[in-house]
Amino acid sequence: MRLARAGTETAPDVKVSTATTVYAFWYDLDPGPAVLAADSPDDFLDRQSLDLLPGEIERITGSLRARPGLDVQIDLPAAMEDEDLSLEVLSVPDESVIATQALAHNMRTVRFDKLSPGLFKVVLKTSVGSFSRQVDLSEGEDGFLLLEPALIVVSGTVYRGTDGHPAQLEFHTVRRTTAEARADDLGAYQVMLIEPLRSVSIKLASTDEAPFFEFFPNAISETQELDFRVPAGRFSVKVFNALSGEAIPGAQILLRNLFAARGGDEEESGAIRPQSDMTVAQEVKTDDSGVALLPPLRSGSVELLALADGYAKMDEPVSAAIIDPDKDQTFEVPLRPMGSTVALRLTLPDGTAAADAEILLVQDLGGSEVHSGRADVEGVVEVPGESQGAILLARHPAAGFLVRLWTPIEGEEEVHLQLSPRADHPLHVVVKDPSGEDAVPRAELAVWVNGHRLSGRILAWLADARPSADANGIWRGYNFPRGEVSVLAWRQVVRGQAYAGVLDGLAVDIEFPWPDRIELHVVQ
């Protein structure tokens, strides 16, 4: 038996048991909303909400009930009847695994006993993907769920220009799972799934080109034949020093191929009218000669943005038209040297070099980007000398992220900064309405770390997360440095006040080590 208040649970100060009844007493409680709950391996007590008032004695009675069970029946397509499968029961919305069951040959009915009341997702795992459905046991009654996955078989040919071409295909489903298939020497492929398809990545054999992406305007949920036509043109880009003309090896190329999605109604001329504009964004690097091979590009245009240590950030990307995607095309991107720089040497908490650490310099925590870069194998990255007074952001998967004012001493050639140890688990926040009953989807957040207020794209970049909670009111941030944080969440209706800092005084302080789950009431 426990009393939950503001995301923390408290056991009773005194508990007395008789043959049929348990009496529990709490003393010296702060006023405010609370929830009473109790459970055992076999039974549970319906959660009861109450509002503790100053000077009042609250009395609550309740009866224990048997935990609910869930019967799951699986109806498989004939082609999957002989498969060995497995089931997982996950809690919603945090998706922690509650129970698992391996299904032996032809075992198609399973019962899960003694579950807690709540909303669950049951996941069927097969050799061709996963299939899931939700079931509501929040009333504490037994439930039944029928899983009827449909097998989707997609087959066809991969063409390079007009000829079939061998390739490796990676299909992406609407649930963000993947399935792989291989196109043979004639380009023929086949893939089987039980989740609708959203896109495919095609890596052509015998070429160093980046993969070609194909997006499906409507998810593919039925068996069908589907051919992919990859443009025959070879595209490349050369990055060089704008002053000396020397090639720049290891430059990072961010490219966007903009094109019109074909489809819709035929015009009088017989041409197909474009339905909408689409964009494929990818990333490649230049080789030792300063050249990078691009993926096959569609008719339309391409935008190229290059980044390299020691060179100034481009004011705007290089743009070019793609008139005939079956003809080879080469692009050039000049970069301007930065001038004076300061070497920033980053090390991990154990003192080793923070190789491949990423940095951002921004005017302020809500402002525009000044410079970005990536550390070399020795953890060193060149920073423009004129960026004095900007805010330095740094991240590395093996350490806590860094936020600090960039203030190198005049004439200093190298600055050494050591990243802090990261927290042992993510910062897991569940945003609820002021009553504490319902989750608040898409709530925006701000997190204070060492006095720095992080929100929006800065928070998303540092914490490898979305800038707002998901559809279930859940937000998880990763690679936080250890220490106390403060958290604030708000609805979009008060976005202006939140961005202006008017609501900052309502942020909740979370001492370290943080609990596994932080329940936060939204400001509105």
ChimeraX attribute file (.defattr): number of C-alpha atoms within 10 A of each C-alpha:
attribute: neighborCount
match mode: 1-to-1
recipient: residues
	/A:1	17
	/A:2	16
	/A:3	18
	/A:4	15
	/A:5	18
	/A:6	14
	/A:7	15
	/A:8	13
	/A:9	15
	/A:10	13
	/A:11	13
	/A:12	14
	/A:13	10
	/A:14	10
	/A:15	12
	/A:16	9
	/A:17	9
	/A:18	7
	/A:19	5
	/A:20	5
	/A:21	11
	/A:22	10
	/A:23	12
	/A:24	15
	/A:25	11
	/A:26	14
	/A:27	9
	/A:28	7
	/A:29	11
	/A:30	11
	/A:31	13
	/A:32	12
	/A:33	16
	/A:34	21
	/A:35	18
	/A:36	19
	/A:37	17
	/A:38	15
	/A:39	17
	/A:40	13
	/A:41	10
	/A:42	14
	/A:43	16
	/A:44	22
	/A:45	20
	/A:46	17
	/A:47	14
	/A:48	14
	/A:49	16
	/A:50	14
	/A:51	11
	/A:52	15
	/A:53	13
	/A:54	10
	/A:55	8
	/A:56	8
	/A:57	8
	/A:58	10
	/A:59	7
	/A:60	8
	/A:61	7
	/A:62	13
	/A:63	9
	/A:64	14
	/A:65	14
	/A:66	18
	/A:67	21
	/A:68	22
	/A:69	19
	/A:70	19
	/A:71	14
	/A:72	17
	/A:73	16
	/A:74	15
	/A:75	14
	/A:76	16
	/A:77	11
	/A:78	8
	/A:79	8
	/A:80	16
	/A:81	14
	/A:82	12
	/A:83	15
	/A:84	16
	/A:85	20
	/A:86	15
	/A:87	20
	/A:88	18
	/A:89	23
	/A:90	19
	/A:91	18
	/A:92	16
	/A:93	17
	/A:94	15
	/A:95	11
	/A:96	13
	/A:97	14
	/A:98	15
	/A:99	14
	/A:100	14
	/A:101	14
	/A:102	13
	/A:103	17
	/A:104	12
	/A:105	11
	/A:106	11
	/A:107	15
	/A:108	16
	/A:109	12
	/A:110	15
	/A:111	12
	/A:112	17
	/A:113	14
	/A:114	16
	/A:115	22
	/A:116	22
	/A:117	20
	/A:118	15
	/A:119	15
	/A:120	24
	/A:121	20
	/A:122	22
	/A:123	18
	/A:124	21
	/A:125	18
	/A:126	16
	/A:127	13
	/A:128	17
	/A:129	16
	/A:130	19
	/A:131	19
	/A:132	17
	/A:133	13
	/A:134	15
	/A:135	16
	/A:136	17
	/A:137	20
	/A:138	14
	/A:139	12
	/A:140	19
	/A:141	14
	/A:142	19
	/A:143	16
	/A:144	13
	/A:145	15
	/A:146	12
	/A:147	17
	/A:148	16
	/A:149	18
	/A:150	18
	/A:151	21
	/A:152	19
	/A:153	15
	/A:154	19
	/A:155	18
	/A:156	16
	/A:157	22
	/A:158	29
	/A:159	22
	/A:160	20
	/A:161	14
	/A:162	12
	/A:163	13
	/A:164	20
	/A:165	21
	/A:166	22
	/A:167	27
	/A:168	18
	/A:169	23
	/A:170	19
	/A:171	21
	/A:172	19
	/A:173	21
	/A:174	14
	/A:175	13
	/A:176	11
	/A:177	12
	/A:178	18
	/A:179	17
	/A:180	15
	/A:181	17
	/A:182	19
	/A:183	23
	/A:184	17
	/A:185	13
	/A:186	14
	/A:187	21
	/A:188	19
	/A:189	21
	/A:190	17
	/A:191	18
	/A:192	17
	/A:193	25
	/A:194	21
	/A:195	26
	/A:196	19
	/A:197	25
	/A:198	19
	/A:199	20
	/A:200	21
	/A:201	18
	/A:202	23
	/A:203	20
	/A:204	24
	/A:205	15
	/A:206	9
	/A:207	10
	/A:208	12
	/A:209	18
	/A:210	18
	/A:211	20
	/A:212	22
	/A:213	20
	/A:214	16
	/A:215	16
	/A:216	11
	/A:217	11
	/A:218	10
	/A:219	14
	/A:220	17
	/A:221	19
	/A:222	16
	/A:223	15
	/A:224	11
	/A:225	11
	/A:226	12
	/A:227	15
	/A:228	16
	/A:229	16
	/A:230	25
	/A:231	20
	/A:232	19
	/A:233	18
	/A:234	17
	/A:235	19
	/A:236	18
	/A:237	20
	/A:238	22
	/A:239	30
	/A:240	22
	/A:241	16
	/A:242	14
	/A:243	10
	/A:244	9
	/A:245	11
	/A:246	13
	/A:247	20
	/A:248	23
	/A:249	18
	/A:250	19
	/A:251	25
	/A:252	20
	/A:253	23
	/A:254	16
	/A:255	22
	/A:256	20
	/A:257	23
	/A:258	20
	/A:259	19
	/A:260	16
	/A:261	16
	/A:262	14
	/A:263	13
	/A:264	11
	/A:265	12
	/A:266	11
	/A:267	9
	/A:268	7
	/A:269	6
	/A:270	8
	/A:271	11
	/A:272	13
	/A:273	14
	/A:274	14
	/A:275	12
	/A:276	12
	/A:277	11
	/A:278	14
	/A:279	16
	/A:280	16
	/A:281	12
	/A:282	16
	/A:283	15
	/A:284	18
	/A:285	21
	/A:286	22
	/A:287	16
	/A:288	12
	/A:289	14
	/A:290	18
	/A:291	22
	/A:292	26
	/A:293	19
	/A:294	23
	/A:295	26
	/A:296	23
	/A:297	26
	/A:298	22
	/A:299	16
	/A:300	18
	/A:301	17
	/A:302	22
	/A:303	17
	/A:304	19
	/A:305	21
	/A:306	27
	/A:307	22
	/A:308	22
	/A:309	24
	/A:310	20
	/A:311	24
	/A:312	19
	/A:313	20
	/A:314	15
	/A:315	7
	/A:316	10
	/A:317	15
	/A:318	16
	/A:319	16
	/A:320	13
	/A:321	13
	/A:322	18
	/A:323	11
	/A:324	15
	/A:325	20
	/A:326	20
	/A:327	12
	/A:328	12
	/A:329	14
	/A:330	13
	/A:331	16
	/A:332	13
	/A:333	18
	/A:334	19
	/A:335	24
	/A:336	16
	/A:337	18
	/A:338	16
	/A:339	11
	/A:340	12
	/A:341	20
	/A:342	22
	/A:343	19
	/A:344	19
	/A:345	20
	/A:346	27
	/A:347	22
	/A:348	20
	/A:349	16
	/A:350	12
	/A:351	10
	/A:352	12
	/A:353	19
	/A:354	27
	/A:355	19
	/A:356	19
	/A:357	24
	/A:358	21
	/A:359	23
	/A:360	21
	/A:361	26
	/A:362	22
	/A:363	16
	/A:364	15
	/A:365	21
	/A:366	14
	/A:367	10
	/A:368	10
	/A:369	15
	/A:370	18
	/A:371	21
	/A:372	22
	/A:373	23
	/A:374	22
	/A:375	21
	/A:376	18
	/A:377	12
	/A:378	14
	/A:379	21
	/A:380	25
	/A:381	25
	/A:382	23
	/A:383	27
	/A:384	21
	/A:385	17
	/A:386	13
	/A:387	19
	/A:388	17
	/A:389	14
	/A:390	20
	/A:391	20
	/A:392	23
	/A:393	21
	/A:394	22
	/A:395	24
	/A:396	21
	/A:397	14
	/A:398	15
	/A:399	24
	/A:400	23
	/A:401	26
	/A:402	21
	/A:403	23
	/A:404	14
	/A:405	14
	/A:406	17
	/A:407	13
	/A:408	16
	/A:409	11
	/A:410	9
	/A:411	8
	/A:412	11
	/A:413	14
	/A:414	17
	/A:415	16
	/A:416	11
	/A:417	12
	/A:418	17
	/A:419	22
	/A:420	19
	/A:421	18
	/A:422	20
	/A:423	18
	/A:424	13
	/A:425	16
	/A:426	17
	/A:427	19
	/A:428	18
	/A:429	21
	/A:430	25
	/A:431	30
	/A:432	22
	/A:433	18
	/A:434	15
	/A:435	11
	/A:436	20
	/A:437	11
	/A:438	13
	/A:439	22
	/A:440	25
	/A:441	19
	/A:442	21
	/A:443	26
	/A:444	24
	/A:445	24
	/A:446	22
	/A:447	20
	/A:448	19
	/A:449	19
	/A:450	14
	/A:451	12
	/A:452	14
	/A:453	19
	/A:454	21
	/A:455	22
	/A:456	16
	/A:457	15
	/A:458	19
	/A:459	21
	/A:460	16
	/A:461	18
	/A:462	25
	/A:463	21
	/A:464	16
	/A:465	15
	/A:466	19
	/A:467	23
	/A:468	23
	/A:469	22
	/A:470	18
	/A:471	13
	/A:472	18
	/A:473	22
	/A:474	23
	/A:475	25
	/A:476	19
	/A:477	20
	/A:478	20
	/A:479	24
	/A:480	24
	/A:481	19
	/A:482	20
	/A:483	15
	/A:484	15
	/A:485	22
	/A:486	19
	/A:487	20
	/A:488	24
	/A:489	29
	/A:490	23
	/A:491	17
	/A:492	14
	/A:493	10
	/A:494	13
	/A:495	15
	/A:496	11
	/A:497	13
	/A:498	21
	/A:499	14
	/A:500	9
	/A:501	11
	/A:502	11
	/A:503	18
	/A:504	18
	/A:505	8
	/A:506	13
	/A:507	20
	/A:508	16
	/A:509	13
	/A:510	14
	/A:511	12
	/A:512	11
	/A:513	12
	/A:514	18
	/A:515	15
	/A:516	10
	/A:517	16
	/A:518	19
	/A:519	18
	/A:520	23
	/A:521	24
	/A:522	23
	/A:523	20
	/A:524	14
